[in-house]
């Protein structure tokens, strides 16, 4: 489940998400997060929050999501995973990382959705990352209209999660320091076009309506009955 990024984890029980208890005004920020915050705000204005404190009853130390999407009954913990730290060069967010596994479990147990991206994904493909978030919102809310802004945005390519050994190799190569953004499509078309195509609520890919049962060829979603 955690082998590829983005990792999308949904709550297993139908419950309202636990509410934040405050704001951390000096929450640590990764190198890529300032720009990604601007991208998130453009796509989800008024719904992106940083530095929120989510209290853990068993510990005094609360969790602080990198970004939180909050809208009515939907709460999403959006995380940016780097392979190693800048200062100590130690591997982090590696495959089967116990701290990440425990953190994920806390959020989904308390009604939150968890979406994890790699740092490379948010630097190189921020619009596609936002599309992945929008696809999840469309799936949870059963409202596909949010996908209209992402029609020309490609679906995010998966990024394989690293092992501790691979993270050490990336640190030795200064991998993070060499990541550079690439240009992405910016046009935002209408939801429906003339030939009655629409977007799969699971992955956001364009699906052509043919007047009968439709299955998404990209992700296999098969609950369309039109």
C-alpha positions in Angstrom: 0.0 0.0 0.0 2.9 2.4 0.7 5.2 1.2 -2.1 4.1 3.8 -4.5 3.4 7.5 -4.3 1.0 9.1 -4.3 -0.3 7.0 -1.4 -4.0 7.6 -0.8 -5.5 6.2 2.4 -9.2 6.5 3.2 -10.8 6.2 6.7 -12.2 2.7 7.3 -15.1 3.9 9.4 -17.7 6.5 8.6 -17.1 9.2 11.2 -16.5 12.9 11.3 -12.8 13.8 11.3 -11.3 14.9 14.6 -10.9 18.7 14.6 -7.5 20.5 14.9 -6.9 22.1 18.3 -4.7 25.0 17.3 -2.0 26.3 15.0 1.8 25.9 15.1 3.1 29.2 13.9 6.6 27.9 13.3 5.9 24.5 11.9 9.0 23.1 10.0 8.7 23.4 6.3 10.4 21.4 3.6 12.2 23.0 0.6 9.4 22.3 -1.8 6.5 23.1 0.4 6.3 26.9 0.0 5.7 26.7 -3.8 3.4 23.8 -3.5 1.3 25.7 -1.0 0.8 28.4 -3.6 -0.3 25.7 -6.1 -2.7 24.2 -3.6 -4.2 27.6 -2.9 -4.8 28.3 -6.6 -6.7 25.0 -7.0 -8.5 24.9 -3.6 -8.8 28.5 -2.5 -9.8 29.0 1.2 -9.6 25.3 2.0 -5.8 24.8 2.5 -4.3 25.2 6.0 -0.8 24.9 7.3 0.5 24.5 10.8 -2.6 22.9 12.2 -2.3 20.9 15.4 -4.1 17.6 15.6 -4.0 16.3 19.2 -3.1 12.8 20.1 -4.8 11.8 23.3 -2.1 9.3 24.3 0.8 11.8 23.8 1.5 15.5 24.5 3.0 16.0 21.1 0.4 16.7 18.4 0.6 15.9 14.7 1.1 18.8 12.3 0.1 18.0 8.7 2.2 19.5 6.0 -1.0 20.8 4.5 -4.6 20.2 5.6 -7.6 20.4 3.2 -10.7 21.2 5.2 -14.2 21.5 3.7 -17.3 20.6 5.7 -17.0 16.9 6.6 -13.9 16.2 4.5 -10.4 16.5 6.1 -7.3 15.6 4.2 -3.7 15.3 5.6 -1.5 16.2 2.6 2.1 15.1 3.1 5.3 15.8 1.1 7.8 12.9 1.6 11.5 13.5 1.1 14.0 10.6 0.9 16.5 12.2 3.4 17.0 15.2 5.6 19.0 18.2 4.5 21.0 18.6 7.7 21.8 15.1 8.8 21.4 13.3 5.4 19.5 10.6 7.2 16.8 8.5 5.3 13.2 9.4 6.1 9.8 8.4 4.7 11.3 5.1 3.5 9.4 2.0 2.7 7.7 0.6 5.8 8.8 3.5 7.9 7.3 2.8 11.4 6.7 6.5 12.2 4.8 7.1 8.9 2.8 3.9 9.4 1.8 5.0 12.9 0.9 8.5 11.8 -1.2 7.3 8.8 -3.1 4.9 11.1 -3.9 7.7 13.5 -5.4 10.0 10.9 -7.5 7.3 9.1 -8.7 6.1 12.5 -9.8 9.6 13.3 -11.8 10.2 10.1 -9.1 11.9 8.0 -8.0 11.0 4.5 -4.2 10.8 4.0 -2.5 11.6 0.7 1.3 11.4 0.4 3.3 12.7 -2.5 7.0 12.5 -3.1 9.0 15.7 -3.1 9.8 15.1 -6.7 6.1 14.9 -7.6 5.2 18.2 -6.0 8.2 20.0 -7.6 7.9 18.6 -11.1 4.1 18.0 -11.4 2.2 20.2 -8.9 -0.9 20.5 -11.0 -1.1 16.7 -11.4 -0.7 16.4 -7.6 -3.7 18.8 -7.2 -5.6 16.7 -9.7 -5.0 13.6 -7.5 -6.4 15.5 -4.5 -9.4 16.6 -6.5 -10.0 13.1 -7.7 -10.1 11.9 -4.2 -12.5 14.6 -3.2 -14.7 13.8 -6.1 -14.8 10.1 -5.0 -15.5 10.8 -1.4 -18.2 13.5 -2.1 -19.7 11.7 -5.1 -19.5 15.0 -6.8 -17.4 15.0 -10.0 -17.8 18.7 -10.8 -14.5 19.6 -9.1 -12.7 17.7 -11.9 -13.7 20.3 -14.5 -10.7 22.4 -13.8 -8.3 19.5 -14.4 -9.4 18.2 -17.8 -6.1 19.2 -19.5 -3.9 18.2 -16.6 -2.3 14.8 -16.9 -2.8 12.1 -14.3 0.2 12.0 -11.9 2.8 9.4 -12.7 3.5 7.0 -9.8 6.8 7.4 -8.0 8.2 4.3 -6.2 9.0 4.7 -2.5 12.6 4.3 -1.6 14.3 1.9 0.8 16.8 3.2 3.4 19.7 2.1 1.2 18.3 3.9 -1.8 17.7 7.0 0.3 21.4 6.9 1.3 22.4 6.6 -2.3 20.2 9.6 -3.3 21.7 11.6 -0.5 25.2 10.8 -1.7 24.2 12.1 -5.2 22.6 15.3 -3.8 19.3 14.2 -5.5 17.1 16.6 -3.7 19.3 19.6 -4.4 19.0 18.9 -8.1 15.2 18.7 -8.4 13.9 21.3 -10.7 10.3 22.2 -11.7 9.0 21.6 -15.2 6.3 23.4 -17.1 2.8 22.1 -16.9 -0.4 22.8 -18.8 -2.4 25.6 -17.3 -5.6 25.8 -19.3 -8.8 25.0 -17.4 -11.6 24.0 -19.8 -15.3 23.3 -19.1 -16.5 20.2 -17.4 -18.4 18.7 -20.4 -17.2 19.0 -24.0 -19.2 18.5 -27.2 -18.8 14.8 -27.5 -20.0 14.1 -24.0 -16.8 13.1 -22.4 -16.4 13.3 -18.6 -13.9 12.4 -15.9 -13.6 9.2 -14.0 -14.4 10.0 -10.3 -11.7 7.6 -9.1 -8.7 8.8 -11.2 -9.9 11.8 -13.1 -9.1 10.4 -16.6 -11.3 11.4 -19.5 -13.9 8.8 -20.3 -16.1 8.9 -23.4 -19.8 8.4 -22.9 -21.3 5.9 -25.3 -24.8 5.8 -23.8 -24.3 2.5 -21.9 -22.3 1.0 -19.0 -18.8 2.4 -19.1 -15.6 1.2 -17.5 -12.5 3.5 -17.0 -9.7 2.0 -19.0 -7.1 3.8 -16.9 -7.9 2.6 -13.4 -10.6 0.0 -13.9 -13.4 2.0 -12.1 -16.6 0.2 -13.2 -19.6 1.9 -11.5 -20.7 4.1 -14.3 -24.3 3.5 -15.3 -25.5 6.3 -17.6 
